Amino acid sequence: METYNSAMAPRFAELLVRREAELRAVLGDGNELQAPEAQAREVVDFKDMAVEETQAVVDEAKAEQAAEELELVVAARRRLADQTYGECLDCGEPIDVRRLFAMPGTRYCASCQQIHEHELERAQAAHRSTLHLKGRYA
């Protein structure tokens, strides 16, 4: 496994800056593109309304994902400046450089990420069970 070293810092700094700009553009574009068009056009039937609603849900999900990733990228840039970039925040082991190239904002090695995902799945399942018992979830 190849791991991050300080000689790679300029390359990752550039990668993180570029990704941050892309994410900020996604967040900015979503608000600017939707408002004028949506106000100027009149919805004429239920199909159009369904398409508009579906697009709004998709846009909201994209913006939410972009905002979450932006937080990760900004934090990764801080770790790069602190010279802790490339270390798993949970176990402290080096993160495989291939993982860093694929997801430069990642906080965890693959093993710790898997643990976090399983914990999240369990929490979501418990929440659904609670809602089901209260009659709010079918």
C-alpha positions as CSV (number, residue, x, y, z in Angstrom):
1,M,0.0,0.0,0.0
2,E,1.4,3.4,-1.0
3,T,0.8,6.1,1.6
4,Y,0.8,9.8,1.6
5,N,4.0,11.7,2.2
6,S,4.9,15.4,2.4
7,A,6.4,15.4,-1.1
8,M,2.8,14.9,-2.3
9,A,1.4,17.9,-0.5
10,P,1.5,20.3,-3.5
11,R,-0.4,17.8,-5.7
12,F,-3.1,17.2,-3.0
13,A,-3.3,20.9,-2.2
14,E,-4.1,21.6,-5.9
15,L,-6.6,18.7,-5.9
16,L,-8.4,19.9,-2.8
17,V,-8.5,23.6,-4.1
18,R,-10.0,22.4,-7.4
19,R,-12.6,20.2,-5.7
20,E,-13.5,23.0,-3.3
21,A,-14.1,25.3,-6.3
22,E,-16.2,22.7,-8.0
23,L,-18.4,22.1,-4.9
24,R,-18.8,25.9,-4.4
25,A,-19.9,26.2,-8.0
26,V,-22.5,23.4,-7.5
27,L,-23.9,25.1,-4.4
28,G,-24.0,28.5,-6.1
29,D,-25.4,27.3,-9.4
30,G,-28.3,25.5,-7.7
31,N,-29.7,28.7,-6.3
32,E,-29.1,30.9,-9.3
33,L,-30.4,28.7,-12.0
34,Q,-33.7,27.6,-10.4
35,A,-35.3,30.8,-9.2
36,P,-35.7,32.9,-12.4
37,E,-36.8,30.0,-14.5
38,A,-39.3,28.6,-12.0
39,Q,-40.9,32.0,-11.5
40,A,-41.2,32.9,-15.2
41,R,-42.8,29.6,-16.2
42,E,-46.3,28.5,-15.4
43,V,-46.9,24.8,-14.7
44,V,-49.7,23.6,-17.0
45,D,-50.4,20.0,-15.9
46,F,-49.7,17.3,-13.3
47,K,-46.8,15.8,-15.4
48,D,-45.1,19.1,-15.4
49,M,-45.7,19.5,-11.7
50,A,-44.3,16.0,-11.0
51,V,-41.2,16.7,-13.1
52,E,-40.6,20.1,-11.3
53,E,-41.0,18.4,-7.9
54,T,-38.7,15.5,-8.8
55,Q,-36.1,18.0,-10.1
56,A,-36.4,20.0,-6.9
57,V,-35.8,16.9,-4.8
58,V,-32.8,15.9,-7.0
59,D,-31.3,19.4,-6.8
60,E,-31.8,19.5,-3.0
61,A,-30.0,16.1,-2.6
62,K,-27.1,17.3,-4.8
63,A,-26.8,20.5,-2.8
64,E,-26.9,18.5,0.5
65,Q,-24.2,16.1,-0.8
66,A,-22.1,19.0,-2.1
67,A,-22.3,20.8,1.2
68,E,-21.3,17.7,3.2
69,E,-18.3,17.1,0.8
70,L,-17.3,20.7,1.0
71,E,-17.0,20.4,4.8
72,L,-14.8,17.4,4.3
73,V,-12.6,19.2,1.7
74,V,-12.2,22.3,3.9
75,A,-11.2,20.1,6.9
76,A,-8.8,18.1,4.7
77,R,-7.1,21.4,3.6
78,R,-6.7,22.2,7.3
79,R,-5.1,18.8,8.0
80,L,-2.8,19.3,5.0
81,A,-1.7,22.6,6.6
82,D,-1.3,20.9,10.0
83,Q,0.7,18.1,8.3
84,T,-1.8,15.5,9.5
85,Y,-3.3,14.9,6.1
86,G,-3.3,11.2,5.1
87,E,-3.7,9.9,8.6
88,C,-7.0,8.2,9.7
89,L,-8.7,10.3,12.3
90,D,-9.9,7.2,14.1
91,C,-7.0,4.8,14.2
92,G,-4.1,7.1,13.2
93,E,-2.9,4.7,10.5
94,P,-1.9,6.0,7.1
95,I,-4.7,6.2,4.5
96,D,-3.9,4.4,1.2
97,V,-2.9,7.1,-1.4
98,R,-5.3,5.6,-3.9
99,R,-8.2,6.3,-1.6
100,L,-6.9,9.9,-1.1
101,F,-6.8,10.5,-4.8
102,A,-10.3,9.1,-5.2
103,M,-11.7,11.0,-2.3
104,P,-9.3,13.7,-1.3
105,G,-11.5,14.9,1.6
106,T,-11.7,11.5,3.3
107,R,-11.1,11.3,7.0
108,Y,-10.8,7.6,7.5
109,C,-8.9,4.6,6.2
110,A,-11.1,2.0,4.4
111,S,-11.4,-0.2,7.5
112,C,-12.6,2.7,9.8
113,Q,-14.9,4.0,7.1
114,Q,-16.6,0.6,6.9
115,I,-17.1,0.7,10.7
116,H,-18.7,4.2,10.4
117,E,-21.0,3.1,7.6
118,H,-22.2,0.0,9.6
119,E,-22.8,2.1,12.6
120,L,-24.8,4.6,10.5
121,E,-26.9,1.7,9.0
122,R,-27.6,0.3,12.4
123,A,-28.7,3.8,13.7
124,Q,-31.0,4.3,10.7
125,A,-32.5,0.8,11.1
126,A,-33.2,1.5,14.8
127,H,-34.8,4.8,13.9
128,R,-37.0,3.2,11.3
129,S,-38.0,0.6,13.9
130,T,-38.9,3.3,16.4
131,L,-41.0,5.1,13.8
132,H,-42.7,1.8,12.7
133,L,-43.6,1.1,16.3
134,K,-45.1,4.5,16.7
135,G,-47.1,4.0,13.5
136,R,-45.3,6.7,11.5
137,Y,-43.5,4.4,9.1
138,A,-45.0,1.8,6.9
